[in-house]
Amino acid sequence: MAVAATGGTSRRIGRYTPADLDQMLFIERASYPNPWTGQMFAEELDNRLCHIFVSRDGDGGAAEVLGYVCFWLFLGEMHLLNVAVDPARRRQGVGRRLLSHALDFAAARGAKVGFLEVRRSNRGARRLYEEYGFSEIGIRPRYYEDGEDAVVMLLEISN
Ligand SMILES: CC(C)(COP(=O)(O)OP(=O)(O)OC[C@H]1O[C@@H](n2cnc3c(N)ncnc32)[C@H](O)[C@@H]1OP(=O)(O)O)[C@@H](O)C(=O)NCCC(=O)NCCS
């Protein structure tokens, strides 16, 4: 489990547990116009290709969920499905640490390349992904339900 001391508190990234779900759904609804439901998270958890890691502040039942990252690993590819941070905890490096953890995990399991889709208008997330070396390789026109385009980004992962 990764530990990062930040501002006098101990923040840890660990695997998803069912105790995280309610706070994750709160963050999900605050983050997306079409948020994932509990059922969608459950389906991902049943998928053995899928990994979900959660950033928490504190321990046990009192832990505050700061954010989470969800991705698939298969055939040397990492597909980033979801990364979200509590709006009250943004711009504190939580997203950066989650992405870094996911990429390290993927690299350690032999992933050679990472893919993701991001809304064209999502400048903050695109900047975060660019910081980690993702570059734009194409556009999926009207990919999202409201008609917005997705930008497809690729990262060559060094193992
Ligand atoms: C995208 C998201 C996960 C970033 O989480 P975060 O914890 O705020 O990110 P960090 O604090 O680690 O930011 C790292 C860097 O990303 C960039 N960044 C993040 N949010 C940004 C914003 N709103 N505007 C501009 N740049 C931003 C900056 O370069 C930032 O570094 P800096 O704060 O030193 O300038 C968060 O904004 C979020 O949950 N958004 C809603 C869900 C979403 O859009 N997810 C991505 C789906 S593809």
PDBQT file of the ligand as one rigid body, heavy atoms in Angstrom, charges set to zero:
ROOT
HETATM    1  C1  LIG A 201      -9.307  15.427 -13.303  1.00  0.00    +0.000 C 
HETATM    2  C2  LIG A 201      -9.225  15.229 -11.799  1.00  0.00    +0.000 C 
HETATM    3  C3  LIG A 201      -9.241  13.731 -11.488  1.00  0.00    +0.000 C 
HETATM    4  C4  LIG A 201      -7.898  15.839 -11.294  1.00  0.00    +0.000 C 
HETATM    5  O1  LIG A 201      -7.784  15.546  -9.906  1.00  0.00    +0.000 OA
HETATM    6  P1  LIG A 201      -6.960  16.503  -8.918  1.00  0.00    +0.000 P 
HETATM    7  O2  LIG A 201      -6.720  15.748  -7.660  1.00  0.00    +0.000 OA
HETATM    8  O3  LIG A 201      -7.610  17.818  -8.807  1.00  0.00    +0.000 OA
HETATM    9  O4  LIG A 201      -5.598  16.670  -9.728  1.00  0.00    +0.000 OA
HETATM   10  P2  LIG A 201      -4.175  17.117  -9.145  1.00  0.00    +0.000 P 
HETATM   11  O5  LIG A 201      -4.356  18.020  -7.972  1.00  0.00    +0.000 OA
HETATM   12  O6  LIG A 201      -3.349  15.894  -8.944  1.00  0.00    +0.000 OA
HETATM   13  O7  LIG A 201      -3.639  17.970 -10.380  1.00  0.00    +0.000 OA
HETATM   14  C5  LIG A 201      -2.495  17.593 -11.113  1.00  0.00    +0.000 C 
HETATM   15  C6  LIG A 201      -2.333  18.535 -12.278  1.00  0.00    +0.000 C 
HETATM   16  O8  LIG A 201      -3.381  18.333 -13.248  1.00  0.00    +0.000 OA
HETATM   17  C7  LIG A 201      -3.723  19.608 -13.834  1.00  0.00    +0.000 C 
HETATM   18  N1  LIG A 201      -5.072  19.977 -13.431  1.00  0.00    +0.000 N 
HETATM   19  C8  LIG A 201      -5.910  19.281 -12.627  1.00  0.00    +0.000 A 
HETATM   20  N2  LIG A 201      -7.099  19.924 -12.527  1.00  0.00    +0.000 NA
HETATM   21  C9  LIG A 201      -7.009  21.018 -13.282  1.00  0.00    +0.000 A 
HETATM   22  C10 LIG A 201      -7.924  22.069 -13.594  1.00  0.00    +0.000 A 
HETATM   23  N3  LIG A 201      -9.165  22.120 -13.087  1.00  0.00    +0.000 N 
HETATM   24  N4  LIG A 201      -7.510  23.040 -14.430  1.00  0.00    +0.000 NA
HETATM   25  C11 LIG A 201      -6.272  23.017 -14.955  1.00  0.00    +0.000 A 
HETATM   26  N5  LIG A 201      -5.346  22.052 -14.692  1.00  0.00    +0.000 NA
HETATM   27  C12 LIG A 201      -5.720  21.070 -13.866  1.00  0.00    +0.000 A 
HETATM   28  C13 LIG A 201      -2.722  20.600 -13.286  1.00  0.00    +0.000 C 
HETATM   29  O9  LIG A 201      -1.590  20.559 -14.132  1.00  0.00    +0.000 OA
HETATM   30  C14 LIG A 201      -2.422  20.002 -11.936  1.00  0.00    +0.000 C 
HETATM   31  O10 LIG A 201      -1.203  20.420 -11.401  1.00  0.00    +0.000 OA
HETATM   32  P3  LIG A 201      -1.148  21.786 -10.486  1.00  0.00    +0.000 P 
HETATM   33  O11 LIG A 201      -2.293  21.727  -9.515  1.00  0.00    +0.000 OA
HETATM   34  O12 LIG A 201       0.200  21.677  -9.851  1.00  0.00    +0.000 OA
HETATM   35  O13 LIG A 201      -1.309  22.923 -11.453  1.00  0.00    +0.000 OA
HETATM   36  C15 LIG A 201     -10.396  15.966 -11.072  1.00  0.00    +0.000 C 
HETATM   37  O14 LIG A 201     -10.469  17.293 -11.538  1.00  0.00    +0.000 OA
HETATM   38  C16 LIG A 201     -11.751  15.318 -11.263  1.00  0.00    +0.000 C 
HETATM   39  O15 LIG A 201     -12.146  14.427 -10.498  1.00  0.00    +0.000 OA
HETATM   40  N6  LIG A 201     -12.517  15.757 -12.295  1.00  0.00    +0.000 N 
HETATM   41  C17 LIG A 201     -13.861  15.208 -12.544  1.00  0.00    +0.000 C 
HETATM   42  C18 LIG A 201     -13.756  13.821 -13.107  1.00  0.00    +0.000 C 
HETATM   43  C19 LIG A 201     -12.982  13.818 -14.414  1.00  0.00    +0.000 C 
HETATM   44  O16 LIG A 201     -13.146  14.676 -15.268  1.00  0.00    +0.000 OA
HETATM   45  N7  LIG A 201     -12.113  12.789 -14.560  1.00  0.00    +0.000 N 
HETATM   46  C20 LIG A 201     -11.353  12.573 -15.769  1.00  0.00    +0.000 C 
HETATM   47  C21 LIG A 201     -12.194  11.780 -16.711  1.00  0.00    +0.000 C 
HETATM   48  S1  LIG A 201     -11.312  11.407 -18.227  1.00  0.00    +0.000 SA
ENDROOT
TORSDOF 0
